[in-house]
């Protein structure tokens, strides 16, 4: 079984924020692949969907904890289903990238990302896969918290939409390996 986790904050007020860009892309990815909708599961503190992709069972997960507590969803799922870390993909925002950069990485630090810090502290490893996508950096570093909870400008949204196919390709490659 593989686990694909989109990081973000729950609740509608965060839907279009920089931190939640992956949650909105998750919906489009599931639609693009003609998969069903996520359903809330209190056991995992997450919206989840278990399905089969390329003859392999996959759980898609959007934690409903705040970003900073994402590990509270990821760890119990990984433990219950005995999912090895190499079969976990975390998808998250990245403020340290230049515009239009997307990267598929493994064995990387949290680099200040609180959602990743939570996952690392629960899994006790950094050896999971991740896809990082730029969301720009604020001009003043003390504004990061407010910045990642702000919404995208129209031109920024378009740049992200232009990258969707590439992002979906990374996810498909992970699922098919």
Secondary structure, DSSP 8 states (H G I E B T S, - for coil): -EEEEE----SGGGTTBGGGHHHHHHHHHHHHTT----EEETTTTEEEEEEEETTEEEEEEEE-S-GGGTHHHHHHHHHHHT--GGGEEEEEEETTS-TT-EEEEES---TT-HHHHHHHHHHT-S-SEEEEEE----SSGGGHHHHHTSB--HHHHHHHHHTHHHHHHHHHHHHH-
